[in-house]
């Protein structure tokens, strides 16, 4: 097994953790990544303003290509840890482990560049912006960079899993995530004369209630779905019938059929509510991520690499989706290739670190960056080195 430069991996992670940047604003992070790639002699191109796509070609072209992906953005959270390298950017924190993901892929890139004369094929590197915003992978899609390879691999930290352990979902890992906005337009009137108005608020209230019932009646229990409404804005005064209402939420599913059924049913309910109160309805949708489904062959390959690296007792296969109804746009890299996502444990016994993502107290064990990097390195070498 090959191993990363641990000092470089951990120094890079500390720097990235100390200098987090929000989705779409990862300018210094992109500069850091690109400087390191140039230092390693790795060619790359910019993707959007802050994404980076690199490639390492082996000593000969055997037609094989594997893509390794890391997300690079942070969250609008004020860090509350005692880490000596805590965030210096007020109100911004790497509370989802993207600093570890990025440092691990950089460390893997460094090692793979050193080994390029010992393997065939090509390693592709995707340092993706704006995962938290839900549109980062789209920059790579627009440039045709989410296809043209046979394998894709990514890692995510798991704060509830002990450091030194890796978990992979059997198949489904994360649900799809679709945003929806429903705008209802009616007519104002005094509340004492409701017959003169068209009540957008009442139509919206009816619609919210009907949408809330969908999970229990739309699909069988074997096909879990999730619908959440986060905002409902309507009205300007207690005695004026609202002529405008906006509802925003998301729906999540593990199959494309379920996803399309949900979208269709929400539109139908919106139209029905509009007709009931005589208001106009506009439904808008935006897919942030499709369901993340591990390919069985790729999952087995990654599990074997992890077992060789850590020991069989340190690799767990989860029958349930690890991310559950949360979304991750690594799924977009799997639409035309086989691939898998590995969850790397970061919890250290006795640590004060939070055991959930997106917490201001998240302080992952530093050893995790080495493990994540070694998974990238050895899976790439294992796949490119096969001769079947």
N, C-alpha and C positions, 0 to 999 in steps of 0.2 A: 504494500500500500504506500502511496505517496502522501506527503504531508506538507501543509503550507508553512510559510515563514510566520511563526506564531507572534513574534515581536512586531512584525509589520502589520499583521492582522489586528492585533489588539491596539496598537498605536493608531491605526486608521479608524478603528471603531471609536476610540476615545475622542479623536478629533471631530468625527462626524456627530457624535452625541453632543459634544459641546457647542456645535454650530448648526443646529437644526433649522430647516427652512420649510415653509408651508407649500402646499400643492401648487405647482405652476410657478413658484418663485424660487426654485432650487438652484439659483445662479452660482453661488459659491460652491455648492455641492458638485454641480456639473463641472466647474473649473477644476476642483480637486480631483475628480474622477479622470478627467481628460489629461491632466498633468501626469497622473500615475500611468495611464495607458501609454502616453508618449515615452515616459521613462522606461517602460517595459518593452518598447518597440512594437506596440500593438496598434494596428491601423483602426480607425474609427470614423464615424460620421455623426453629426448632430441630428437629433430627431426632435422636431419642434425646437423650442428655445433651450430646454434643460435636459432632455433625454439624450442618451448616448448609446450608440450601437457599434460594437467592435467585433473584430474577427481575428482568429488565430489559425493559420493554415499549417497543417502538418507537413512532413517532408515529402508526401505525395498525396494526390487526390484519389481517394478510393470511393468517392461519391457519397460518403457518409457526412452528415451534419447534425450537430446537437446544439440546441440553444439553451443557455443558462440565463436566468432572469433574476433581477433584484429590483425592488421598489425603493425609492430614495427620499420620499417626502416625509415630513413630520406633522404634528398635530397642534392646534391652538390650545395648548394646555400649559399652565404654569407649573414647572417641575418642583416637586417637594421631596427630594431625596438628599442624602448626605454625600453623594458621590463627589470626589475631588474634581471630576470632569463634567459636572452638571452643566446644563444649558446656560450659555451667556446671552441668549436672545430672549428677552422678556416675553412671557406668554406663549412660548413655542417650545415643544419638547418631542423628542423621539420616544413616544409612549406606546409605539406599536412594534418596535424592534427593527425598523427599517435601517437604522444605523448599523446593526449587526448584519442584516441582509446585504447591504452595500459593501461593507468592509470584507465580508466573507467572499463575495464575488470578486472584489479587487485582489484579495489574497490568492484566490484560485486562478485568476487571470495571470498574476505574476508567476505562479508555479507552472502553469500550462505553457506560458511563453518560453520558459526555461527548458521545457520538455518537448518543444515543437518538432525537434529532429527525431523524436522517438515514437511519434504516432502519425497515422495517416488521417485524412479527412479534415474537417473544419469545426472549430469551436466558435459559436456565435455568442456574443455577450450583449444582453439587453439591460441597461441601467435605466429603468423606467420611472418617469415622473408621475406625479398626481394620482397615485393609486387611491389615496383617501378621498379624493374628489370624484373618483369613479370614471374618469375619462383618459387616464394616462395611456392605456394600451392602444387607444384609438389613434394616437400619434404614430405608433409603430404600424398599425393597420393601414393607415393612409399612405404609407411609403412601401407597402407590400412586404413588411418585415416580420409578419406573424405567420409566414408560410415559407416553404422551400427547404425545410429541414425535416428529419424523421423523428427526432426526439426533442422534448422540451422538459426542463427541470427547474424547480424553484424550491426555496425553503422559507419557512416562517417560524418565528420563535413561538414556544408554547410555555407560558408562565406558570401553568399548573402541572407541568411535567418536570421531573427531576433532571438536572443537568447530567449529560452523559447518555440520555435515552432519546430515541427517535420513534415517532409514531406516524403511521400512514393510514389513511382511510382505505377501506377495501375497494370502494368505487367512488360514490359521491362524497365530496369533501366540503363543498360550500354551495349554497343555493344561488340561483340567479338573483339579481337585484334590479328592479325596474322602478323608476320614479314616475309618479303621475301628478298632474295638476289639472283640476277641473274648475273652470271658470263659469259661473252662472250670472247671467245678466237679466235683470228684471226692470221694474219701474217704481220710482219713489211715490209715496203717498203718505198722508198722515195716518198714524195707526188707528185713529178713530174712524177712518174711512177705508178699510182694507180692500174694498171692492174696486177702488180706483187704482190700486197698485198691482205689481207683480212681485211677489215676495221671494227674493233670491235666498234670504236666510232660511226661511222655512223649507224651501226646496233642498237647500244644502243639508239641513238637519235631517230631513227624510233620507237623503242619499247617504249620509254618514252612517245612519242606523242600518240601512240595507247592506252597505259594504261590509260592516262589522259582522254580518251574519254569513258571509260567503264561505269562510273556512269550514264551517260545519255542514254545508249543504251542497257545495259545488263538486267536490271530489271525494272518492273513497278514502278511508283512513290510511290506506296503504300509500297514498300519495300526499304527504304532508305539504301544506302551503301556509304562507304567512302574509297577512295584510295589516299594515299599520298606517294610521292617519296621524300626521304630526302637527299640522296646522289647519285651522278653519277660521278664516277672517271674513267678517261681514258686518255691515251696519255702521252708521255714523252718529246716531242719537237714539235715545230710548223711545222717542215718539215718532220715528220716521221708519217706514217700511224700507228695508234694505233693497237697493236696486243692484247690488253687486256682492258676490261672495266667491271666495277662492278656497279650495280644498287641496292640500298637498299631502302626499303619502308615498308609500312604496308597497310593492308586492313581490313575494319571493317564492320560488319553486325549484324542484330538482329535476324537472323534465321540461323540454321545450313545449310539449303538448299542454302541460299544465299552465305554463307561462302564457301561452296564447289564449287558453280558455279564460284565464283571469282577466287579461286585457279586454277580451270581447265582452265578458260579463260586466265589468266595471262600466264600459261604454253603454251597454244596454240599460243598466240601472240609472246612469246619469241621464240618459234620454228620457226614461220613464219619469224620473223626478222632475225634469224640466217640463214635461207635458202636464204633469199634475198641477203645477203652479204657473204655467204659462210663461216660463222664462227660457231664454236661450242658453244653450250649453255648448262649451268648447272643452274637449278632452285632449290633453297633450301628454305624450309618453316619451321617456328617454331611458334606454337600457344602459345601466352602469356596468353590469357584468352578467354574462350568462353563467349557468351552473358550472361549477368546477368538478369535473368527473375524472378521476384517475383512470388511465388505461391499465388494464390488468397486466399486460406484458411489461409495460414500463414500471408499474408498481413493484412487480416481482424483481425486476432488475435492480431497482433502487434499494429494496429491502435486502437483497443479497449483498450489495455493496456496503450498506450500513452494518449488516451482521459481520462482514469481514473486518470492518473498521472498528466496531465497538463490542462485538460479541452478540451471539444470538439472543441472550437474555435481555439485551438493551434495545431490542427492536420489537415494537408492538404494532399489530394490525388492528385497527378499529373497525368494527362492523357498522358503526354509526358515523355520520358526517362529523368531522372534528370541528369545523367552523359552524356547523349547523346552518341557521338561516342567515348568518353573516355572509357577505359577498367578497370576492377577491378577483380582480380582473386578470390574474394569471390565467384564468379560464380562456381568455381570448387567444392565448398562444397555443392552445390545445385543439382548436377548431379543425385544423388540417394536419395534425401530427399526433403521434402517441407521446404521452408524457405523464408526469406525476409530481405531486407536491409533498414534501416531507416537513413534518413539524418537529423542531429541535427543542428539547427541553432546556429551560434556563433557570429553573428553580433550585436554589441551594438551601439545603436544610439549615434552619436557624436564621435564615436571612429575613430582613424586615421588608423585603420586596413584596409589592402587591402580586397576587396570583391571578390577575386579570389584565387583559390588554386595555389600552387607553386610560390607564390610571396614572395620576401624577406621582405615585410612589413606586412605579415600576423600575426595578434595578436588576436587570438580568445578570446571571453569572457570566463572567467574561470568557470562560472556557468554551461557551457555546459558539463563539465566532470561529474558533479553530475547527470545531466539529463541522459546522456548516460549510466552511471552506473546503475541508477534506472530502465532504460528500460531493461537492461540485467537481473537485479535481478527479476523484476516483470513478465517479459515474461517467464523466466525459471520457476518461481513458478506457474504461471497461467497454463502453459502447463503440468508440472509434477503433478499438483494438480487435474487435471480434471479426472473424473471417467467414461467418456462415452466409 
